[in-house]
């Protein structure tokens, strides 16, 4: 699976997908803040849930003013870019995140909604290929009409170890990711996760992005 780590290459690829690295890192900051705001008095699993909930909200706060649509199909909150035929969602993942020779897996087992998303990704990417195992760079593959290709913002946070990547899964087993067609590293173990700012996005954001209220 292609793993892109060079910041310039990552930024160029994200631009093709309609995003900027700083916007996605804003979501990562929000997730780290939410997890760190939990204490030992919160219920078990609260940190992961709060990170996912807050990351989803921040992703939508940034993406909707850009023209992306809020979507909750299959019980998975996401944003859809109709023009590009892309979907984006947030996922808490394990310590395989942002490491070239590892595969990030979602922390919690997902239900049939994730399986349907992965099947859609498989259809979009491989239906036009002559050979079933032919490998073609994702940037050269045209999306199938009416198909939405889903990308996951994968975030791992354990104390000061913070990693993130935007990746496109194409295989799942038992509700967990097992393969990706492309991975774009945002922050890895060598990038100094302890230096990631724990700012409050809603109160001290560097990006002037309007918030859409219900």
GIURQUI-V858774 format. One record per pair of residues at least 4 apart in sequence whose ideal C-beta (glycine too) atoms are under 8 Angstrom apart, sorted by the first residue. I is the first residue (numbers start at 1). J is the second residue. D is the distance in Angstrom with one decimal. If there is no record, write none. Layout:
i = {I/I}
j = {J/J}
d = {D/D}
//
This chain:
i = {1/1/1/1/1/2/2/2/2/2/3/3/3/4/4/4/4/4/4/4/5/5/5/5/5/6/7/7/8/9/10/10/10/10/10/11/11/11/12/13/13/13/14/14/14/14/14/14/14/15/15/16/17/17/17/17/17/18/18/18/18/18/19/19/19/19/20/21/21/22/22/22/23/23/23/23/24/24/24/24/24/25/25/25/25/26/26/26/26/26/26/26/27/27/27/27/27/27/27/27/28/28/28/28/28/28/28/28/28/29/29/29/29/29/29/30/30/30/30/30/30/31/31/31/31/31/31/31/31/31/31/32/32/32/32/32/32/33/33/33/33/33/33/34/34/34/34/34/34/34/35/35/35/35/35/36/37/38/38/38/38/42/42/45/46/47/48/48/48/48/49/50/51/51/51/51/52/52/52/52/53/54/55/55/55/55/56/56/56/56/57/58/58/59/59/59/59/59/59/60/60/60/60/60/60/61/61/61/61/62/62/62/63/63/63/64/64/64/64/64/65/65/65/67/67/68/68/68/68/69/69/69/70/70/70/71/71/71/71/71/72/72/72/73/73/74/74/74/74/74/75/75/76/76/76/76/76/77/77/78/78/78/78/79/79/79/80/80/80/81/81/81/81/84/85/85/85/85/85/86/86/86/86/87/87/87/87/87/88/88/88/88/88/89/89/89/89/90/90/90/91/91/91/91/91/92/92/92/92/92/93/93/93/93/93/93/93/93/93/94/94/94/94/94/95/95/95/95/95/95/96/96/96/96/96/97/97/97/97/97/97/97/97/98/98/98/98/98/98/98/98/98/98/98/99/99/99/103/103/103/103/104/104/104/104/104/104/105/105/105/106/106/106/106/106/106/109/109/109/110/110/110/110/110/111/111/112/113/114/114/114/115/115/115/116/117/117/118/118/118/118/118/119/120/120/120/120/120/121/121/121/121/121/121/121/122/122/122/123/123/123/124/124/124/124/124/124/125/125/125/125/125/126/126/127/128/128/128/129/129/130/136/136/137/138/138/138/143/143/149/150/150/151/151/151/152/152/152/152/152/153/153/153/154/154/154/154/155/155/155/156/156/156/156/157/157/157/157/160/160/161/161/162/162/162/162/163/163/163/163/164/164/164/165/165/165/165/166/166/166/167/167/167/167/168/168/168/168/169/169/169/169/170/170/170/171/171/171/172/172/172/173/187/187/187/189/192/199/199/200/201/202/205}
j = {179/180/181/182/183/137/138/181/182/183/100/183/185/9/10/13/182/183/184/185/9/10/100/185/188/10/11/21/12/13/14/21/184/185/186/15/20/21/16/17/139/184/18/19/20/21/24/166/184/19/20/139/81/84/86/151/166/66/68/81/84/86/23/24/88/166/24/25/186/26/206/207/27/62/207/209/28/153/164/166/186/29/164/186/187/30/58/62/201/205/206/207/31/55/58/59/62/90/153/155/32/55/153/155/162/164/186/187/196/33/196/197/198/199/201/34/54/55/57/58/201/35/51/52/54/55/58/90/92/155/157/36/51/157/162/196/198/37/54/198/199/200/201/38/47/50/51/53/54/55/47/48/50/51/157/198/50/42/46/47/50/46/47/49/50/51/52/92/107/108/53/54/55/92/155/157/56/90/91/92/57/58/59/90/153/155/60/77/89/90/61/62/201/63/79/88/89/90/153/64/68/70/77/79/212/65/209/211/212/66/207/209/68/79/88/68/69/70/79/212/209/210/212/81/83/79/80/81/88/79/80/82/77/78/79/77/78/79/80/87/76/77/78/78/113/112/113/114/116/117/111/113/89/110/113/114/117/89/90/87/88/89/150/87/88/89/86/87/148/85/86/87/88/143/124/143/147/148/149/148/149/150/151/117/148/149/150/151/150/151/152/153/166/150/151/152/153/152/153/155/106/152/153/154/155/106/107/108/155/156/97/104/105/106/107/154/155/156/177/104/105/106/107/156/99/102/156/158/161/163/102/103/104/105/156/102/104/154/155/156/163/164/165/104/154/156/163/164/165/185/186/187/188/189/163/188/189/177/178/179/180/154/156/165/167/177/183/176/177/178/110/114/154/175/176/177/174/175/176/114/115/172/175/176/115/175/116/117/118/172/175/119/172/175/120/121/150/122/169/170/171/172/123/124/147/148/149/150/125/149/150/168/169/170/181/126/170/171/127/144/147/141/143/144/147/148/149/138/141/149/170/181/132/170/144/141/142/144/134/136/134/140/141/141/168/181/182/147/149/168/168/169/166/167/168/166/167/168/169/177/164/165/166/164/165/166/167/162/163/164/161/162/163/164/161/162/163/193/193/194/189/193/187/193/194/196/187/188/189/193/185/186/187/183/184/185/186/183/184/186/180/182/183/184/180/181/182/183/177/179/180/181/179/180/181/177/178/179/176/177/178/178/191/193/196/193/196/204/205/204/205/211/209}
d = {6.6/4.7/6.1/6.7/6.2/6.6/7.2/7.5/5.0/7.0/4.7/4.7/7.0/5.1/5.4/6.1/7.5/7.0/5.1/6.6/7.9/7.1/7.0/4.4/6.9/6.5/6.2/7.4/6.4/6.3/6.2/6.4/5.0/6.3/7.1/6.4/7.4/5.4/7.0/6.7/7.1/5.7/8.0/4.5/6.4/5.9/7.3/7.0/6.5/7.4/7.2/6.6/8.0/7.0/6.3/6.9/7.6/7.0/7.7/5.5/5.9/7.1/5.6/5.9/7.9/7.4/7.5/6.0/6.3/6.5/7.5/6.8/7.3/5.1/6.8/7.9/6.7/6.1/7.3/6.2/5.8/6.3/7.5/6.2/7.2/6.6/6.4/6.3/5.9/6.7/7.7/5.9/6.5/5.2/4.7/5.0/7.0/6.7/6.1/7.9/6.4/7.6/7.7/5.6/7.1/4.8/6.8/7.0/7.2/6.3/6.8/6.3/7.3/6.0/5.9/6.3/5.0/5.8/7.6/4.0/4.5/6.4/4.1/7.5/6.0/4.1/7.7/7.3/7.9/5.2/6.7/6.1/7.4/5.4/6.0/6.2/6.0/6.2/7.3/5.5/7.1/6.0/7.1/7.7/7.9/4.2/4.9/7.2/3.7/7.4/4.3/7.3/6.2/4.3/5.5/6.0/6.9/4.5/4.9/4.4/5.9/3.7/7.3/5.8/5.8/6.3/6.3/5.1/6.0/7.2/6.0/5.9/5.9/5.9/7.0/6.7/6.3/6.1/7.5/5.6/6.6/6.3/6.1/4.0/7.1/6.6/6.5/4.9/7.5/5.1/6.2/6.4/5.7/5.8/6.2/6.6/7.7/5.6/6.8/5.4/8.0/5.7/7.8/6.0/7.6/7.9/6.3/5.0/7.0/7.2/7.3/5.2/3.9/4.3/6.9/5.8/7.5/6.4/7.1/5.1/5.7/5.0/7.0/7.6/7.5/4.2/6.3/5.2/7.5/6.7/4.6/6.7/7.7/7.9/6.5/7.5/4.9/6.7/4.8/6.9/7.2/5.4/7.5/7.5/7.8/7.6/3.1/7.7/5.5/6.5/7.2/4.8/5.8/8.0/5.1/7.0/6.7/6.6/7.9/5.0/6.1/4.1/7.1/6.9/4.8/7.6/7.4/5.1/6.2/7.3/4.4/7.4/7.4/7.9/7.8/4.2/6.4/5.7/6.1/6.7/5.5/7.7/6.4/7.7/4.7/6.9/4.2/7.0/7.5/5.2/7.8/6.7/7.9/6.6/7.7/5.7/7.1/7.4/4.9/7.0/5.2/4.7/6.9/5.4/7.3/6.9/4.5/7.2/6.2/7.5/4.7/4.1/6.2/5.7/6.4/4.1/6.6/5.3/7.8/6.3/5.1/7.8/6.1/6.3/7.7/7.7/5.9/7.2/7.6/7.7/3.5/5.3/4.5/6.2/8.0/7.8/4.2/5.2/7.1/3.8/4.3/6.7/6.0/7.5/7.9/7.3/3.9/6.3/4.8/4.9/7.1/6.4/4.0/7.0/7.6/6.8/6.9/6.6/6.6/6.9/7.0/4.8/7.2/6.8/6.9/6.5/7.9/4.8/5.2/7.7/6.0/7.8/8.0/7.8/5.9/5.9/6.8/3.7/6.4/3.5/7.8/7.5/4.5/7.5/7.8/6.6/6.3/6.6/6.3/5.9/6.4/6.3/5.7/7.7/6.5/6.6/4.8/6.5/5.8/6.4/6.5/4.6/6.5/6.3/6.2/6.6/7.5/6.8/6.1/5.8/5.9/6.3/6.6/5.1/7.3/5.7/5.4/7.7/5.3/6.5/6.1/7.8/5.5/5.1/4.2/7.8/4.8/6.8/5.8/7.3/6.4/5.8/7.2/7.9/6.0/7.3/7.4/7.4/4.8/6.5/6.5/5.8/5.7/7.5/6.7/5.4/4.6/5.7/5.9/6.7/7.2/7.8/5.7/6.8/5.1/7.3/5.8/7.5/6.3/8.0/6.8/7.9/5.4/6.5/5.2/7.5/5.7/7.9/7.4/4.8/7.2/7.2/4.5/7.2/7.2/5.1/7.9/8.0/5.6/3.7/6.7/5.2/6.2/3.4/7.8/4.9/5.8/5.6/6.2/6.6/7.9/4.2/5.1/5.3/5.9/5.0/5.7/7.8/4.7/6.5/4.9/6.6/4.1/6.7/6.0/5.1/5.0/7.8/4.7/6.9/5.1/7.7/5.6/6.4/4.7/7.4/4.8/3.7/6.5/5.9/6.3/4.8/4.8/6.5/6.9/7.1/7.7/4.8/7.6/5.4/4.9/7.5/7.3}
//
